[in-house]
Amino acid sequence: MKLLEANHLDPHTYTSGRWLRHNNLEIDSRYITFDFDALCRRVIELCPGATSIAKCDKKEGGFIRVFLFTTNNAETVVARLPFALAGPPCLATNSEVATVKYLQTNTNIPIPKILDWSDDPSNAIGSEYIVMEHAVGTQLHQKWPTMAIDQQISCIDAIYRKLKEVVDIKFPAYGSVYFADISLDSASKRPLNKNFSIGPHCGSRYWNCNVGESIYYYNTKPNRGPWDDLTAYCNGLMDAGVSRVPPVDSPLHNLPRYHGSVETHLRLLEFGRAVINNMSNDQRVRDTATPTLFHPDLHKRNIFVSDDDPTVITGIIDWQSASIEPAFWYADEVPDFATTLPHPSLENQLEPNSERCAKAFEVCTQFHVPKLGSPRVMDDALFRPFRYCYRTWKDGVVAFRHELIKTSERWKELGLMGSCPYPAPTPEELAVHQKEYKYFEAAHDLRNNLAGLLNTASDGWVPPEDWEATKLANRELFEVMLQTVLSIKNPDDDEPIKDEGDVREIWPFDL
């Protein structure tokens, strides 16, 4: 059996880009050890009449490697292998397949049929995998630029008519969907029906799989769900934050000055838990916290439309890491087809079609999926602390402390009951915080501005063909900023960046 003619791709190593920060770590974390020939053989077995692979393309996202196989009898199938940083591969694979099968059973959303899968890495292929049919139609990403504005608006309406079926499903708990027979103890499962259950959240925030980040259980036990109510869910978020904080006596290197000590983080997270548990008892928050399943990465590349009529949705793909969250969790997410763009020639103006698409998105969200729409029109301050509480060790203590200070200041105005559990800082503490927060903002703004100037993602990802030029440009921009800072003879006291040490400390990429 011929497997694949003239195969030049490297199936194991990440080759779709490089990173300006922690490049080797990022690439190593996406290495997959498996038997590529065994995968090819399995694909041929799944395609009746096929005897060899005529073509194979490798595509890579941040959390998945995808192989597009075309057999010698013109069948096209997709094989998906998860990276370990997406979450525990066994649970993530079982959950992705179970989610797809659950949605295919309970909705009319077009999702490609799964032909074969395994969540056991001791299989012949040597890795967890999913093999599925290729989506029908064309990626919306390819069609969008040539669509008329009325077609774009109709397409947005069609997307949310489809997704309404998912959002309307009622769930008894928060977590991830699995098959009922998954090997989990009974305390870690809530039955959905005889075929499906809700189990631990398999997203990366609850597991030790993020690049350059570790999880420690010195201060808390693993708390990954499932969670039966909002209070339990919030404690899961807080425990995820506590688990990222290392032991008190850990040597800490290369952390920015606003990061904060281990003790400062643990104390702030204790206050944060009290604040969030109090806020989660507010009826408005509870009313927008219904356990809700939604697509985890909704954008034009994951939506397929008809070749003849791009307002007809033919496929919605990539349900990896889909999870059941409080409805408000999705409230601040805006897909790329609803993002406003600057006008190409008029300053401070928006491009009219993108503005109309953004309005169509808001209307469709409110009309078709009000469960997601309601929190979008509420005061964002009711939800912001939930979004930042679990990532203090990544962001630095100053970011979550800022949220708690702002929440405390607006407690009565927001109509929250009692007094805020986070004590108002003294004038001296507030002055120190404001100085650190200004430095944090400078670092945040620098990262965003650099990503724009270098045309990279905010994590420093660069396509391979741009790597050498971008690496050089990163160094040149550093030198320009350094010379600019050093040219200021008497910087103001409140100026956060004053010398070379400051510039190096906040520079987000490797030099």
C-alpha positions, 0 to 999 in steps of 0.5 A: 500500500502506497501511503503518500507520494513525495512527502516533504512535510514534518508531521511532528514539529510546529512549522507554521510560525515562530515567536519573538518571545520564548520561541523554543518553549512555544515550538517545543510545547507544540511537538507531537510524537506519533506514527504519521504512517499509521495515521495515513493507513487509518485515513485510507481504511476510512475512505472506501476504494482508496489505496494511497494518499495523493496529497497532504497539507498541514495546518496549525493553529495555536492549540491543534495540528490539522492534516488535510488528506486527499486520497487517490480516489479524491476523498478529502478528510481532516485529521486533528491532533491536539497540542498538550497546551490546549488542555489534557489531550485525553479529556480535550479529545473526548470532550471535543468529540462528545460536544460535536456529537451532542450538538449533532443530536440536539441541533441542526448546526452543520458540523462535519461528521466524525469518522474515527477518533481516539482519546487513548494515546496507546493506540496504533497512531500513538496520539489522541486524534479525530478524523472527520469529513471536510466541511462543505462549502468555502471558508467565510474568510475567503468569501467575505471581501467580495460579499456585498454589505447586504450579503454580509448582514444576512450572513451574520443573521444566518450565523446567529440563527444557527447558534441560537440552537446551541445557546437555547440548550439548558444545562444543569452545571458548568464544565465540559461535555463528555461521553457518559462512559468516560473514565471519571469518578462519579463525583466528577460527572453530572449526567446529561442523558444516557449518552452524555455527561458534564465533567471537569472543565478541560480548558487550559486555565485549570491545567498545568499546560500553559507555555512558561506558566506552572501550576502549584498546589501548595495553597489550594487543591485542584478545582476543575469542576463540574460546578453545580452553581455560580458560587462553586464556579467562582471558587473554581476561578479563584482556585485556578488563580491561587494555583498559579502562585508559587511557594513563598520561598520560590526564587523569582526572576525577571518579573516586572516591578508591578508584579507583586510578591507571593504574599501580596498575590495570595492576600489579594486573591483572598479579598478577590474571592470575597468580592466575587462571591458577594457579586455572584449573589447579586440577582442581576449577575445570577440572571446572566449566569445561566450555564451556556455552551457556545462556540469557543473561537467564532471567526470567519475561518471557522465558518463555511458558506455555500459557494453559490450563496454566501449567506447560507451557512454550510459548516461551523468547525473547531469546537475544541475547548467548547465549554459550559460557562456562565452566559456573561462569560461570552459577553465581551467577545466580538467575532472578526466579522463584527469588528469595526475598521478605521476608514481608509482615508478619513481620520477618526472615521470608521469604515461604513460597511464594518460599522454596519456589520458591527450593528448587525451583530449587536442586533442579532445577538440581542434578538436571536441569543438574548441570553448572551445579549443581555449582559452586553448592555449591562454595566461591564463593571459587574463582570470585569472582576470575574474575567481577571481574578484567575490570572493575577500571576500572569498579569501582575498583581496590579491589574486585578488590584485595579479592578478591585479598587474600581469595584470598591469605589463604585460598589454603592453606585452599582447597587451591590448589597452591603459593603465591599469586602475589599477595603479602600486603600489609604492615600499612600497605598493608592499613590503607590498603586497608581504609580505601578498601574501607570507602569503596567499600562505603559507595558500593555500599550507598548506590547499592543503598539509593537504588535501593530508596528511589527505586524505580529500577534500580541504574543509575538507570533510571526509567520516563517517568511517574515521571521528574520525581518521581524526579528531585526525590526524588533531590535531596531525599535528597541534601540529607537525607544531606548534613545528616545527615553535617554534623550529626555534629560529631566523626566517628570517624576510620574513618567514611568519609563526613565532609563535603559533598565525601565525599557528592558523591563517592559520590552515584551519580546526577546532581544 
